[in-house]
Amino acid sequence: MKIFVEDSYLEPKKEILAYEAIWTNLQKPSFKRIHDFLKHQRPSKLQHTINQGDLDKANDFLNNKVNFSSFGVLLKRTPSYPKRLLQLESQLEILYYRGNLELLSLPAVSVVGAREATDRGIAAASLIAQRLVENNYVVISGLAKGIDTAAHTAAITSGGHTIAVIGTPLNKIYPKENFELQKKIE
């Protein structure tokens, strides 16, 4: 599949391949490091800077282990890219998602905090998430252990919606103990 964007064609699978290889190539990869590395360019524009072994590894993983029909791709400067995300200071050219994209258009509040949270912190995050759901807000967090896990779990058990913003490539689940929670959110 190709998408026409700004006087050129873009191939989502090619962008994903380059993006996944960049994750592998960066020292201590993070959302900010990816953003700084890309400098508002599509990942494929920097493909020449990526180690061929990392590209081959990403290609093998994508071809053999990823069900492309299980997730969607959001490309900046296309009509499907959520307007809310365009307001962020750090914007990536390509984002993957699983689940209900319409949740991004609903009122939402982020609940984030310490990974090594106290019992009191966990209880507070759970109560905050529960109250947000009761007032028809979507709970957004990072799926890290501690406060993030408490917020997502409370949103689900309260019958609400939650969005997990995950800063990892497709072949990583972090933290591993949140594998089942990630599947529930999807």
N, C-alpha and C positions, 0 to 999 in steps of 0.2 A: 504494500500500500504506500502511496505517495500523497503528500498533502502540499498544495500550492501555498506558499507563505512568502510575502515580500519579494515578488519577482523571481522566485526560485522554488524548486521542489524539495521537500524535506521528507526523509524516510524515517518514520518513528523507530523502526527496529535498528537502523544504523545509529541513531542518536542514543538509544538505550545501550547498545553494545559499547559505544565510546564512553558513555557515562559510567557503566559498570567497570570498565577498564580503568578509568580515572580513579574511581574509589579504591581499586586494588593498588594503584600506583602511588597514591599520596601517603606521606608519612602521617600517622594519626588522623585519618580522614574524619571530617565533620562537615556539617552543612556550610559553615562559614568558610572552611578551607576550599570546598568545592566551588562555592560562589566566587571567592577570590581568585581561584585558579582559572575559572571560565571567563571572568571579566565580561559578563553579559554576551558571551558568544555561545552558539550551540556546541554541544560536546564534540560533534563530528568535525568541527572546524579545527580542533586541537588534536585530532587523531594522530597526526604526524609526530606529536611529542610523547606519545604513549608507547611504552615498551611492547614490542610485538608479542612477547610471551603472555603479557597481561591481556592483550586483545584476543589472543588464541584461547586463553583460559575462559575469558568472559563469553566468547563465541560458543565454546563447547558447552558451558553451563546454560546459556540461553537456548541453544538448540536442543539440548537433551533433558533439561530439568524444569523449564519454565513453560507453563501453559498460558500462552499469550492471551487467550480468551478470558482468563481469570482476572485480568486487571486492565485498566484504561490508562491512557497517556494524555496529559495536558501539555500543550505546547503554547508557550508565550506568543502573543501576537496572533492568536487565532480566536475566533468567536467563542469557543468552548472554555477558554481560560477564565476562571472566575474573577470578576471585577474586584472582589474583596482582596484577592491575593496580589493584584496589581498595586495595592496601596502599601505593601510591605517594603521596607527599606532594602532587604536582600531578596531578590527574585531570581529564581533559576529559570533557564530556558525550557526545561523539560521536567515534569513531575509525573510520577506514576501514582495510581490510586487503585484501591479495591473498595468495593462497597457502593454506597449510595452517595453519589456526587451532589445530589440536591441538598444534602445536609449543609453544604457550604453556604447556601443562601438563607439559612435559618438563623435566628438570633443565637449567638454562642458566646461562651465565656471560657477562657483557659484557666485550668487549675493545675498548677505546677509547684514543685517544691523539692525538698531534700530526698535523695535516694535512701539515705540512712535515717529515716524519719522515726520520731518517737511515737509511742502508742497514742499520745495526745494529738500529735500532728496527723496521724492516720485517721483518727476519729473525726478531727476537724475537717479534713479533706473530704471524707465520706459524707459528712453532714452538709457541707457546702455543695457538693455534687448533687445530693438528694434534693436540696432546696432549689437548685437550678433547674433540675428536671421537673419538679412540681410547678415551676413557673415557665415551663415550655422553652427552656434553653437547651442547646446542645452543649455537652461538656467536651472540651478539647484538652488533650494533654499529650505527653510524649511517650507513653508506654514504658517509661523507666520504672524500676522498682521503687517502692516507697510511696510518696504522695501521688505520683502519676497513676500507679496501679490502683490505689485506693479510690481515686476519682473515677477512673474508668469502671471499676467494679461496682461502685455505688450507683453510677448512672445506669448501668445495665440492670442491676437488681431493682432499681426504682422504676423500671419500665421506660427509661428514656433513651436518647441517642447519644453516642459518643464518637469522637473522631480521634484517632491516634496519629500523631505526626511522627513518623519514624525516620530517623536519620541514618539509615543503613542501606546497603545495596540489596538486591533481590535475593542473593544467596546467603544472607545473614539474618538471624533472628536475635535481637538483643532487647532485654536480657533473655536468655534461653528459658528461664522459669516462667516467662510470660507468653510462651508459645500458644497455649490454649486460650488465654485471654485475647491474644491477637486474632486468633481464628474466630472467636465470638464476635469481636468488633467488626471483622470483615463481613 
